[in-house]
Amino acid sequence: MAVNITSIKTASHGVLQGDNPLDYAFPLLIVQTTLILVLSRFLAFLFKPLRQPKVIAEIVGGILLGPSAFGRNEEYMQRIFPSWSTPILESVASIGLLFFLFLVGLELDLNSIRRSGRRAFAIAAAGISLPFTLGVGVAFVFRKSVEGADKVGFAQYLVFMGVALSITAFPVLARILAELKLLTTRVGETAMAAAAFNDVAAWILLALAVALAGNGGDGPKKSPLISVWVLLSGVAFVIFMMVAIKPAMKWVARRCSPEHDTVDEAYICLTLAGVLVSGFVTDFIGIHSIFGAFVFGLTIPKGDFAEKLIERIEDFVSGLLLPLYFASSGLKTDVAKIKGGEAWGLLVLVISAACTGKIIGTFAVAMMCMIPAREAITLGVLMNTKGLVELIVLNIGKEKKVLNDEAFAILVLMALFTTFITTPIVMTIYKPARAFSARRLRRLHSVTATVTDELRVLACVHGPGNIPSLINLIESTRSTTKSSRLKLYVMHLVELTERSSSIIMVQRLRKNGFPFVNRLRRRGTELHDRVAVAFQAYGQLGRVNVRPATAISALATMHEDICHVAEEKAAAMILLPFHKQWRKIDGEDEEEEVNVGHGWRGVNQRVLMEAPCSVAVLVDRGYGQMTLGPTANVVQNVCVVFFGGPDDRETLEVGGRMAEHPAVKVAVVRFTVKDGDDVMLRSSGSLTTAEHDEKALAEFKKKWEGMVEFIEKSSTNNMIDEILAIGKSGGYDLIVVGRARGPSTTLTALADRPAEHPELGPVGDLLASSDQGIVSSVLVVQQHDVAHPEEIPASKIIPGEDECDDSGRGHEQISNMV
C-alpha cells in the first residue's frame, strides 16, 4: 500500500488512545535504532576474537536486518522498516556521517602527509592507479552483464567503479593497525602515510565522480559543462576554506587554548554549526555534503581545541549515529539480487580485481623502494582495507542512481570480504618478533651485586593521580651515590578504545623501537601530557635520567607492551600502580576509594605472571612528596616486613636502597617461627630451606648496621592482628612486603583467610583490604624467577608419621589463598 510521506506524523498519542507507535515516525525510529545497536553490538562481540573492526559487525547487522535475511518476512519489513521510514532513518544517519567525516578531517594531519616522503607517496600512487585501471576494466564487464548498467552515463560509471576498487579506508586501517600493535612499526607508519595520501586522492576522485554523476540515470541529460562548473566551484570552495576559514579557526583555537580557564561554549557551537553550513554549501554546489564537512575538519588546527571537539561529539556520533548509516547500507543490500552463476562470477571478478590491483601494485612499488618482501606484501594487504569510505562511495553511487541493486550488493560484499580478510592475513604473514630473548635474572639483587651497574626501572602510571606517589617511591629507592645511577622509563598506560581520540593519540607518538612508545627527543617539543611533564620536571630536579613514554593498547594485551619494553630496556624492576587508591576527603577523617576498573587489575595480574624482571605493586594511601637531594631531612618512615622466601629477600634489596637515602628511615620487622610449630605454607615449587633467608638477613645486617632498625617478632596465633597493627599505627608511610609465592613456615595463620586481592599475596592482600583501617601505603614485591613456576593455590603441608605419600611429602590441605 502506497503511503504519502507528508501524512506521516512525528509522535503518537499512545496505545491507550488507540494509536500504534510503529505507525509514527519518531517511535519507529527509536525501535529501529535500538534494534540496529543491539544486533551490531552483539555481532561485534562475536567478531572480537577475530579482531575485526566494528564496521564489519554494523554492515553485517544491516544485511541481516534487511531483505537478505530477516527482511524476507514481508510483515516484518512493513512493520519495522517500511519504505516510508527509509528517508527518516537515512537523514538521521547522514547527520552522523556528516560529523564523522568532520572527525576524519580532524584526524588527518596534512603536515604529516607532506613529511611522509616520496616512498609513501609512490606506494599510495601505485595503490590507487592499478586498481583504478582494473576498476575501469570491471566497469566495461558490468555494463555488458548487469541489467540497466548501460543506461548510466559512461564517464560517471567508470569513475565510480574505479574509485570503489582503489579506495583505502584510513579510519578502519588505523583501527586494524592499532589492534595488531603495528601502528608505529615501519610497516604501520608507511601504511598510514600511504593511506592518508590515498584518502585525500579518494575524496578528490569522489568529488569528481559526484560532479560527473549529476542525477545519474534519471532526468534529462545535462550539458557536460555543468560538471565542469561543479568541479570548479568545488575547487573554489576548498581554496576559500584554506585561505579564509583556516586562519579564523586558528584564532578560535588560540582563544580556547589551555591558557584560558574555560572553553567558551559559543566557539564550540560555532564550530559545530560550521560543519553543517559547510555540508550545505557543498550540497548546494552539487558535491555531496560530506565533502564540505571533511574539508572543514581539515581547517581545524591539531591541538587542544581539536581534542575538545572530539571529546564532545565522538561518542554520540560513533556510538549511536554512525552505526545507523552502516546498517542502512546493509538494509539496502539484497544478496538475493545476485542470482545465477554469472552474477556470482561478477562478485569473484570484483574481489579479484580489487585485491590484485591493491596488493600487486603496492608490493611492486614497495620492493622498488627497497622494502623487504614480507613487509611489502603486508603493506599490500593493509592497503586493501575498504570498509568505511568504500560504503560512503557505494551509497552515494546508489543515491545518484549510478549503481543499481545488483551492482550495489556485489560491491558491498566485496568491501566486506576485503576488510574481513585483512587482519587474519596480516597476522599470518607478518607479526613482529615479540618473543623474549634468552632469559636471565633481572632483579634488584643482580644490580646491587655490581655497584657500578645502572639501575633501570619501568614505572607505569594510569594518570596524573599516580604521579606523586610513584615519584616519591622512585626517589626513596634512588641511590644518592655517584657509583649507582638510575634510569627511569615512565610508561603512561592508555586504554585503546573504539574512540577516534585513542587513534589520534597513537598517531602523535614517535617511534622508539617498540609500538606505542614515544620518546620525547627534543627539548622544545610541546608536551600535552601532564604525566610526561611531571616526570620530566622530576628528572631535572632530581638529576635522574627520565624517558617518558606512552603505551596505548587494549587492556587484554597491555601486559605485552609492558613486558616487552621491560625486556627491551633491560629493566630490573617494573613498578605498577594498584587498581585502587585511597585519598583523604578534605576536612574529614574518612577515606575515599578510587577504583580505576577491574580491567586494570587484570593487567597487573598478567604482568606479575609474565614479567621478565622483578615487579612491585604500589597500593597508594597518600604516599606524599619528599624533599629531593642528598641533603634532605628524614621525612619518610618505611617498614620492611620479612617472613622468608625469594620475594621477601627482594624486599630486603628494596629496603637497602631506601636505607641509603638520607630522607628515609627504614625498619625491618622479621617474623620468626616459634618452637614446635610444624605447620608450613606451600604455594609453588619445592620447600625452601631457611639457609637462604638467614644468609640474606646476615648480609643485610652487616651492610646496614646502625642505619636500619631491626625488630623480631615470634609467630603467634594472633599474627593477623600484629600485621594489621603495623598498618594501622600510622608510624610508617610505606610498608614493603613480599608477594610470598615461596614456602614459608610463618604465614600459616593467613592460609585459611579468604583473599580479596590474591595477586598481592597473603600479607599484601591483608594490608590492602578496604575495611581494616590501614593508613600506610603498601608496596608488594615479586622477585624475578627465570623458571616462572606455575601459580597454584597455596596450601598447608602438615607432615605426619603415617601420612606421607610416595614422594615423602604429607597430604595437602588446600586453602583458598593464592
N, C-alpha and C positions, 0 to 999 in steps of 0.2 A: 504493500500500500504506500503510495507516494505521500510524503509529508512536506508541508510548506514550512521551511525552517523559520520563516518570520513569525509563525504562530506558536513557536516553542517558547514556553515561559521559563524563567530562571528558577524559581522555587515553588514548591508545592504547599498546599495548606495542611498536609499531614494525612496519615492513613485514616484517622478518626473522622475526618470530613470527606472521606471517600476518594482521596487522591492517591494515585500510585506514584511514589517518589521517582521511580525509574522512567516516568514519562516526562520528567522535568530536567532541565539542563544541569543545574548545579548538583543536585543529589546523585544524578547518574555519573557526573564527573568524579564525585567522591568515591563511588563504588568502583569505577574503572581505575582510578589512581591507586586505591587500596589493593585491588586485585593484582595490578601490574607490579607494585612494590613488593608484595608478599611473595609472588611467584619468582620475581627476579632475584630477590634476596635468598630464597630457598635454592635456586639454581646456582647462585654464586657460592653458596655453602658447599654444594655438591662438586663444583668445579675447582674449589680452592686447593684440594690436594694436587690437582694437575697444574696449579699455578697459572690459571687462565685469567686474563683481565676481566673486570666486571662487565665490560661492554658485551662480551660473549654471552653471559647469562641474560643480559637485558634483551639482546636480539633474539636469542632462543626462546625466552619467555614470551616475547611478542609473537613469534611464529606459532608457538603452542596455543596462545590465546586466539590467534587469527584463524582464517579459513583453512589453514593447512592441517589443523588438529581439532581443537575444541569447536572451532567455527563450522565444522561440518554439520553440527547440530543447528539447524536454521532457527529454532526457537531461542536458543542461547544467544545467537548473533543478533537477532532482532530485539532481544531484551537488554543485553549488556553492551553490545557495540552496534547499535542501529546506525544506518547510514547518515541520519540527520545529526548524530553526535560527533561524527568524524571531524568536521571543521572546528568544533569547540575544543576537542581533545588536542588537535594539531596546533591550534592557536596558543593554548597554554604551553604545549611542548615547545613551540617555536620561541616563546619568551625565554624558556630555559636555555634553548640553543643559542639565542642571541647573546645572553650573558655568559654562556660557556665559551663562545668564541671570543668574547671580550677577555675572559680569563686566559685563553690560549695566547692572545696578543700580549697580555701581561707577562706570561711565561717566556715568550720568545724574545731573547735579547739580541737585537740587531748588531750590537757591538761585538758580541761573542761570535756571531756568524762571520763578521769581517775578519776577526782574528783567527778563524779556524784554518786558514791556509788553503793552498791550492789542492792539496790531497783530498780534503773533504769535498771541495767544490767539484773536482774531477769525478769522484765517486758518485756524488749526487747527480751530476750531469749524465753519467752513464746509466745510473739507476732510473733516470726519467726517460732518456731518449730511446733506449732499446725497447722497453715495454710499451712506450707510447707508439713506436713504429709497429710493434706487434699488435697493439690495440687497433690501429688503423686497419691492419690486415683482417683482424677478427670482425671489425665493423662491416667489411665487404661480405664476409660469410653470413653475418647476421641479417644484412639487408636482403640476401637471397633466400635465407632459410626461415626467418621469423616472420610470421604473418603481420603485415602492417608496418614493418620497419622501413620499407622503401617509400612510405608516404611522408616520412620526415625529411627535412632538408639535409642534403648530402654533407655539407660542411659541419653543421652542428652535431650530426650523428657521429662523424669521425672524431671530432674533438671530445665529445662526451665519453666515447669508448676509450680513446687514448688516455684521457685523464683518469678514468676509472681503473685502468690497469697500471698506471705509472705512479699512483699516489703512495706515499708512506705516511702512516698516521703518527705524527710526532707525539701527541699525549699518550697514546697507547704504547708506543715504543718505549717512552720514558718509564712507564709503569712496569713493563716487562723487564727492562734492564735493571731497574731498582729491585724487583723481586729476585732476580738471578744474581744480584750483587756484582753486576758488571758495569754499572753506570759510570764509574770513574776509572775503569781499566782502559787500556789503549783502544780495545775494540769498542767499548761503550762510548768513549769520548768521540771517536771517529764516527760511529753510527749516529750519535746525537747531532753532531755538527752537520753531517750529510743530510740527516732528516730535517734539520732546520732549513737548510738550503732548499730541500725538496718541498717543504711546507710552503715557503714563500712562492716557489715556482708553481705549486699546485693551486694556490689561491689566484695567481695571475691567470693561469690556464682556465680555472673555473670561471673567473670573471669573463674571460674571452668566450667560453662555452655558453654562458648565460646570455651574453650580449648577442651571440650568433643565433641562439635558440629562439629568442623572441617569444612567440606563442606556440612554438613547436609546430605540430601538425594542424593546429586549429586556426580558424580565421583566414582572412585573405593574405596572400603573400605580400610581404613588405619589401621595400627597397633595401638593398644591401648597405646603402649609405646610412640607414638608421643604426645598424650595428656599429658602423664606424663612429658615428656620433656618440653612441653609448660608451664605446671604449674610450674615446677622447674625454668624455665627461668623467669617466671613472679615473682616468689619469689626473685630470684637473682636481678631482676630489682628494686623491692621495697627496698631491702637491700642496693643496690648501691645508690639509691636516698636518703635514710635516712642517710647513713654513709658519702657519699661524697658530694652530691649536697646540702643537707640541711645546713651544715656549710658554704658552699660557698654562699648560699642565705642569711644567717645571716650576712656575711661580706658585701654583696651588700646592705642589709637593713640598716646596720650601716652607710655606705657611703651615703645613701640617707636620713639620719635622719634629724630632724629639725635643728640640729647644723650647717649643711651645708646650704649655702644660696639657692642653687638650686638643683634640682634633675637632674643628668646627663641623657640626653636622651639616651645615649648609654646603660645605665643599664636597662631602660625601654624596649628598643628594644631587648636587650639580653634576658630579661625575656620572652617577647612575642615569640621570636624565640625558647626559651626553651620549651614553650608549644607545638609548632609544632614538634620539634625534639622528645620530649617525646612521643607524639602521634604516630610518625612514628616508633619509637623503639618498642612500644608495638604491633603495627600492624605488624611489621617485625617478632616479636616473634610468633604471632598467636593469640594474645589477642586484642580486639578492641582498636582503637586509643584513645577513650575517657578515658580508664583506665589510660593511661600514663599521660594525661592532669590532671586528678583528683589527681594522686599521686604527680605530680609536684606542684599542688596547695597546697598540704599538707606540702611541704618543705618550703614554704614562711612563715617567722615569722609574727605573727599577730602584727600589729602596723601601723605606718605612711606609710611605703612603700607599704604595702598591700592595704591601703586605697587609695593611689595614683594610684595604678594599677586599682583598681575598678573604680575610677573616670574616668580613660582614656578609659576603654573598655565596661563598663556595659551597658550604654545607647545604644550604637551601637549594641552590642550583644543581649541584652534582648529585645530591642525595634524593631530591624529590622531583625536580622538573626534567632533568636530562633523561632519567630512565623512561619517562613518558615518550620522549622523542624516539628513542631506540625501539621501544615497544610498539610505537605507531608504525615504525618501519617494518617490524615483524608482522603487524596486523595487515599491512598492505602486501605482504609476501605470501603468495599462494603457491605452494610447492606442486599442487595438483595441476598447475598450468604447464609444468614441464612434463609433457606427455610424449611417449614413444622414444625409440632409440635415437632418433635424430636430435631431439631436444636434450637428452642426457649426453649425447655426444658433443653438443654445443657447450654444455657445462664443463665437460672434461677439457675441451679445447680452450675455454676461457681460463680455467685454472692452470693449464699447462703453459699458456702464453704468459699469464701474469707471473708465475713462478720462474719460468725460464728466462723471461726478459729481465726481471729484477736480479735474480741470483747470478746468472751468467754475466750480465752487464757489469754488476758491481764487482764480481770476482775477477773479471778480466782487468779492469782498471786498477783494482786493489793490488793485484800481482804486479802490474806495471809500476805501481808506487812502492814496490819493494816490501809489501806486507806479506808475512808468511802465509802459506796456502791455507792452513787451518783457520787462521784469523780472517782471511779473505772470504772463504766460503761462509763463515759465521756472519760476516758483515752482510753478505748477500741475503742470507735467511732473515736477518734482522730487518733489513730494508724492505723485505717483502711483507711486513706487517701492514695490514689495512685497518679495518675496524671503523673508528670514529669518522675521519674525514671522508673515507670511502662512502659511508652511508649518507653523509650530507650530500655528496655529489649525486648519488643514485636517487635520493629523494627529490632533489632539485630537477634531475632529469625526468622523473616521473611526473612531477608537478608541471613541468613545461611540455609535457606530452611527447618528449623525445623518446622515452623508454616506455614500452607497453608492459603489461603484466608479466608476460613470459620472460622478456629480457630482464626486467627488474628482478624477478625471482632468481634467475640464473646468476646475476651479478651479486645479489645479496648472499647467496650460498657460496659463491667464490670468495667474497670478503670474509665470511665466517670461517671457511676452510683454511685460507692462507693465514689468518690471525691465530687460529687454533693450533696449527702445526708449528708455529714459531718457537714457543717455549720448549716443547719436547725435543725438537731437532737441535736447538742450541744447547740444551742440557746434554744431549748425546755426543755432539761433535766438538763442543768447546766448553770446558769447565776449568778455570784457572786452578793450578795446584794449590790445595789448601791443607794438604797433609803436613803434619808437623815433622820437622827434621828429627834426626836421631835424638832420642830423649836423653837429657842429662839433668842432674839435680839442680834446681834453681830455688834456693832457699836463702833466707837471711843469714843462716849459719855459713853457707858457702861463700857469701860475700864478706862476712865478718872474719872468716879464717884468713883472708888476704886483705889486709887493711888498705892496700893501695887500689883495690878494685872500686869501680864506680857503682854505687847502689842505684839501680833503676827501678822505679815504682810506676805502675799504671794505676791512676786514680780515676774512678768512674763517678760521674755525677748525673742526677736526674734533672737538676735545675738549680737556680740560684739559692734555694733553701739549703742545699747540701754544702755550699761553699765554705761558710765559717768553720764548721766542724771538721771538714776534711783538711782545710789549710792548717787548722790548729793541730790536728793529728800528724800531718806530714812534718810540720815544724818541730813538734815534740820528738819525732823519731829521727830528725836530721842530725847527723854528727856535726859538731862545730869545729872539728879538727880539719886541717887542710889536706890531710892524707886520705880522707874518705869523702868522696864527692857524691852529691845526689843529683840524679837526672830524673825529672818528673814528667811523665806523659799524662796529660789530663784529657780524658775522653768524655765529652758530653753525649749522653745517650738519648737519642731522639727516636721515638717510635715512628716507623714508616706506616702511614695510614693511607686511606683512599683519597685523602685530601690533596688538592693540587699543590698546596703550600709545602708539603713534605718533599715533593719532587723539586720545587723551586729551591729549597734549602740544599738538596743534593747537588743541583746544578751549580750553586755558588761555591761549592767546595773544590779544593785543589788536590791534585794527586800527590800522595805521599807513600807510594809503594804498596798501598792496600786500598781496596774500595772504601769509600765513605770516610776518608781521613783527610783532614785539612790542616796543613802546616802553614802557620802564619809567617811567611818568609820575609815580607818587607815591613819595616818599622812603620811606614806610612800607611799601611793597609787599614782601611776603616773597619772597625770591629763592631758588628751589630750584636754580637753575642755577649751578654753580660758575664757568662761563665768564663769565656776566654779572657775578657778584660780583667776580671778579678784575679785570675791565676797569673796573668802576665804582670799585674801590679805586684803580686806576692813574689814572683820571680825576681823583679827588680829590687824590691825592698829587702828580701831575704837572701839575695845573691844565689838563687837556685836556678839551675838550667831547666826551664819550663817549656814544654812543647804541647800547646793546646791542640785539640783535635775534636772532631765531631763524628759520631757513628750514627747513621740513620739506617734502621733495619726493622723488619718485623720482629716482634718480641720473641717469636718462636725460634728465630735464628740469630738473635742479638748476641748470644753467648759465643757464637762462632767468630764474630768480629772481635769481641773482647779477647778471646783466647788466641786468635791469630796475631793480633797486634802485640800481645804479651810475648808471644813466641818470636815474632819478627824483631822486636825491640829488646829481646833478652832481659825482660823484667824479672826481678827476683820476687816481687810481690804484687798482687792485684788488690786494690782497696775498693770495696763495694759498699754503697750505702744500703742500709736495711730498707725494706719497703714501707716501714712505718717510722714516723718521727713523733716526738713529744715536745711540745712547747708550752711554756708557762703563759697563761692568759693574763694580760695586763691588769694589774690591780687585784688579782685574785690568787689564791693558793692552788687552785685546780690546774690540771694539765689538759691540753688539747691534743688529741691524737690525730695525726695527718697520715692517711694511707694513700700511697700513690697507685695502688692497684695490685690485684693478685698476679697479673701477668708479669710484673717486675719481680715478684717473689720467685716465679718460675725461672726468670733469667739468672738470678743468684744461685738457685739450686743447680742449674745446668753448668754454670761456671765452676762451682765447687766440685762437680763431678769430672769436668774435662780440662781444668786449668793446667797449663804447662809450668806452673810455678806455685809458690805459696799464695794463699788467699786470706784476706782479712775482711770481715763484715762488720761495719760500724753501726751499732744501734744508738742513735743520737737522741739524747735528752737535754740538749742545750750545752753541748761541749763548746764553750766560748773561746774567744780570742786570747792569745797570749802575746807577751812582748817579744819582738823579734830581735835576734842578735845574740852574741856571746856574753854580753854584759847584763842580760835580763835577770830580774829578780825571780825567786821561786814563787810561781803563781799557780802551778798545776800539781795536783797530787794524784798519783797513779798507783793502782794496786794490781799486782800480777798474782793471780790465783793458780797454784800449781798442785795438780793431783798426780801427774805422771803420764807418760806416753809421748809419742812423737809430736803431737800437736802442742802439748804443754811445754815441751822442750823448745819449740819455736817461739812460744810466748816469752821464754827467758831471753831469746835474742832480741825480741821487741823491747822488753824491759831494759836490757843492757843498753840499747841505743838511746832509750829515753833517759836513762840514768846519766848518760854522757852530756845531756843538755843541761845547762845551768838553770833553766827556768822550770825544771821538772824534778819533783821528788818522788822516788819510786820505793814502794814497799812490796816485798814478796811474801805472800801468805801460803804456807805449804800445809796441806792436809795429809796426815800420815795414818797408817793402819794401826789400830790398837791390837795388842797381843790377843791371839786366839780367834781373830776374825778370819774365817776361812771361806768367805763368800767373795767371788770375783765377778767382774763385769767383762763380757766378751762382746765386741762389736764387729770385728773383721780380722782376718789373718790369724796367726798363731799367737799364743800367750807370750808376752814380752817380759823378760827378766827385769828386775829393778836396777841392775847394774848401769844401764844407760842413763836412767834418771839420776842416780847418785853421782855418776861421773859429770853429768851436765851441771848439776847443782854445785858440785865441788868446784868446778872451773868457774862458774858464775860468781860464787862467793869469793874466790881468790882474786878475781879480776875487779870486783866492785866492792870489796870490803871497805867499810867506812863510808860508802856513798849510798848504799842501799840498805834499808831496814828489812831484817828477816824475822818472820813470825811463823811459829809452828803450831798447828792445831791437830789434836788427835781425832780420828774419825769416830764419830758417835752416832747414836740413833737420831739425834736432832741436827744432823748435818744441814738439812734444808734450811732450818731456822738460822744456822750460823752463816750460810751463804747469803741468805736474804738480809741478814743483819748488816753485812758489809755493804750491800747495795742501798739499804735504807738509811744508813748512818749519815750520809752526806759528807763524810770525811774524804771521799775520793771523787775526783772529777771524772775519772775513767777507770774502769775495771777491765783488765785484759785476761781472757780465759781461752783455753784451747777448745777445739771442737770435740775432742775426746772420742776420736774414732778408734783409737787403740785400746787395748785392755787396761783396766785399772782396778786395783783392789779397793780403792777408796770411794768409788762412785756407786756402790751397790744401793745406797739409800735412794738414789734417783732412778733406779732401773724400772721401778713399777709406776713412776709418776707419768700421767698422760702428757703427751707432748703437744704444745700449741704451735711451736715453730721447730720441727725436727731438724731442719737444716742447720740450726745453730748448735746442735749437740745438747746434752742434758743440762750442763751448767749454763750455757748461753741462753737456752730456752727459758730456764728458771729466772734469770736476771732480765730477760726481755719481756716477761709477762706483763700484761697491762694492768692487772688487778692486785699486784703485790706491793705497791707503794715504793718501787725502786726510783731513786732520784739520780743515780750515777749513769753516765753513758757506758756502753759495753762494747768492747772490741773482741770479736770471736775470730781466732786464728786457726788456720788449717795448714799444716806443713805439706810441702810438695812431696809426692811419692811417685817415683817413676812407674811402679807397677800399677798404680791406681787400683787397689783392691776393690772388688765389688762390694757395694754397701749393702749390708744385711741388717735386719733388726737386731738391736743389742739384746743380750740375754745373760742371765745369771748362770754361772757354772758352779755347781755345788758338788765338789768331789765327795764320793762316798766309797767305803771299802769294797762293797759288793755291787756298786752301781756303774762301774766303768765299762765302756764299750771296748771293742777290739783295739781301738786306737789308744786306749789308756785314758781317754777323757770322760768326764762324768756326763750324765744326762743333762740336757739343756732345758731350762725353764724360760720360755720365750716371753719377753715383755713387749710393750708397745712403744718403746723408745727407739729412735733411730740414731 
